[in-house]
Amino acid sequence: TVGIIGENGAGKSTLLKLLTSISRPTTGSVITNGRVASLLELGAGFHPEFSGRENIFLNCSILGMSDEEIRERYQSIVDYSELGDFIERPVKTYSSGMYVRLGFSVAASVNPDILLIDEALSVGDEHFKGKCINRLNEFREQGKTTVFVSHDMGSVKSMCQWVVLLDQGRVLEQGSSEKVADEYLKRAHERGNERLSALNRGASEYPRWGSGEVETTDIELVGKDGQATHVFQPGEPFKVRIHFRVLKKCQSPVFGIGLYRSDGTYINGSNHSWRKEPIDIEVLEEGEEGCAEMSFEALPLLKGEYYITTFLYDHSKASPTPIDHREHAVTFQVIDSDHRQHGMLFLPTLWQVKHGSVGNQSQRSSRS
């Protein structure tokens, strides 16, 4: 199994279109040996007005199967897809997961020598993904080739023996999945830092308000190596440092942050007074400078883009009043890792499975 990885626009999908002869090379040539089947963009090759049954016949014909071969394999395709109750419905009524089920079942049924997959499995449910991975392992054992495009480095490392890293249509590196996937993550980290640093320099366009006795001068995010960064991986140390200077004497200040996903979903809020052992600051004197720091020992977020709102409020009165409230103060990114979890939160887990006869059971465990 060969993995193809790279940033958006690197040429991954274009390469697969060349291998399937959907596109023709402007120079050079593409040589493939044997029957090629593909699962490219979601719904590619399907006629939305046709039923699932009609699309099976259409796609199998395109892949070079005779009517007799299609009829022989039709029921096995339907059974593998588990779409029997929906097979007579137009595929325009199918969900994205149903498209994947039908597409993979057709592609696998033609017994291809080369199977091309472009991110499609990312939208399937876990049960069907497991079936697909088992079938891909069977292909590999039979000496067949799978070309797998994905941004999920966990899947790339577990499924692929050889990986090619593309950038703007050129091969940057190729080799073992571990080595090349790690190089991709390193480059993604560097590019993400460059992009987010530029984005955060323009953070002043977001609302900021308060009485101004204390000014937040810098918001710094610090990673596992103690260096400032805007790109992290799930489970690594994470610190937010709020640097400030005091312009006028301030009573009972409280520093805090709000953590949000890029779409505005509120994840968490925290300040130094909401603690089992709160930090009480009675006064900040004019001319002082300092830093308030909040840290996660293990960042509990999965892949995505997030932002932090910082706030400093005066709690000396019955109703807290804002001193320096900065909406969308800093943006950061969590990139892919080997932790294969789904959703928004990274939660370290321990799985244990015991099996065997009574009194003679073996146990295996795995921690994430």
Secondary structure as GFF3:
##gff-version 3
##sequence-region A 1 368
A	DSSP	beta_strand	2	5	.	.	.	ID=ss1
A	DSSP	alpha_helix	12	19	.	.	.	ID=ss2
A	DSSP	beta_strand	36	39	.	.	.	ID=ss3
A	DSSP	alpha_helix	52	62	.	.	.	ID=ss4
A	DSSP	alpha_helix	67	81	.	.	.	ID=ss5
A	DSSP	three_ten_helix	91	93	.	.	.	ID=ss6
A	DSSP	alpha_helix	96	109	.	.	.	ID=ss7
A	DSSP	beta_strand	114	118	.	.	.	ID=ss8
A	DSSP	three_ten_helix	120	123	.	.	.	ID=ss9
A	DSSP	alpha_helix	126	141	.	.	.	ID=ss10
A	DSSP	beta_strand	145	149	.	.	.	ID=ss11
A	DSSP	alpha_helix	153	159	.	.	.	ID=ss12
A	DSSP	beta_strand	162	167	.	.	.	ID=ss13
A	DSSP	beta_strand	170	176	.	.	.	ID=ss14
A	DSSP	alpha_helix	177	201	.	.	.	ID=ss15
A	DSSP	three_ten_helix	203	205	.	.	.	ID=ss16
A	DSSP	beta_strand	208	209	.	.	.	ID=ss17
A	DSSP	beta_strand	214	222	.	.	.	ID=ss18
A	DSSP	beta_strand	231	232	.	.	.	ID=ss19
A	DSSP	beta_strand	238	246	.	.	.	ID=ss20
A	DSSP	beta_strand	250	251	.	.	.	ID=ss21
A	DSSP	beta_strand	253	261	.	.	.	ID=ss22
A	DSSP	beta_strand	266	271	.	.	.	ID=ss23
A	DSSP	beta_strand	283	284	.	.	.	ID=ss24
A	DSSP	beta_strand	289	296	.	.	.	ID=ss25
A	DSSP	beta_strand	304	314	.	.	.	ID=ss26
A	DSSP	beta_strand	321	334	.	.	.	ID=ss27
A	DSSP	beta_strand	350	357	.	.	.	ID=ss28
A	DSSP	beta_strand	360	367	.	.	.	ID=ss29
###
